[in-house]
């Protein structure tokens, strides 16, 4: 029973950390990657052959 409780608690911690670090809409890693990707797309779009 203790092992199951520890596993569930660890999963909850992982989900909370993921939501706070990766998926946060304003300052998360996902937003940072989207911003850099958008900048790269714009630079590629404006290249002259």
C-alpha positions as CSV (number, residue, x, y, z in Angstrom):
1,X,0.0,0.0,0.0
2,X,2.8,2.4,0.8
3,X,4.5,1.8,-2.6
4,X,1.2,2.6,-4.4
5,X,0.9,5.8,-2.4
6,X,4.5,6.9,-3.1
7,X,4.0,6.2,-6.8
8,X,0.8,8.2,-7.0
9,X,2.4,11.1,-5.1
10,X,5.4,11.1,-7.4
11,X,3.1,11.1,-10.5
12,X,1.3,14.1,-9.0
13,X,4.6,16.0,-8.5
14,X,5.7,15.2,-12.0
15,X,2.4,16.5,-13.5
16,X,2.6,19.7,-11.4
17,X,6.2,20.4,-12.3
18,X,5.4,19.8,-16.0
19,X,2.5,22.2,-15.9
20,X,4.6,24.9,-14.1
21,X,7.8,24.6,-16.1
22,X,6.9,23.4,-19.6
23,X,3.3,24.2,-20.3
24,X,2.9,27.5,-18.6
25,X,1.3,29.8,-21.3
26,X,3.2,33.0,-20.5
27,X,6.7,32.1,-19.3
28,X,7.0,28.4,-19.9
29,X,9.5,26.5,-22.0
30,X,6.8,25.8,-24.6
31,X,6.2,29.6,-25.1
32,X,10.0,30.2,-25.4
33,X,10.3,27.5,-28.1
34,X,7.3,28.9,-30.0
35,X,8.8,32.4,-29.9
36,X,12.2,31.2,-31.2
37,X,10.5,29.1,-33.8
38,X,8.4,32.0,-35.0
39,X,11.5,34.2,-35.2
40,X,13.3,31.5,-37.2
41,X,10.4,31.2,-39.6
42,X,10.2,34.9,-40.1
43,X,14.0,35.1,-40.9
44,X,13.7,32.2,-43.4
45,X,10.6,33.8,-45.0
46,X,12.5,37.1,-45.5
47,X,15.6,35.5,-47.1
48,X,16.4,36.7,-50.6
49,X,17.5,34.1,-53.2
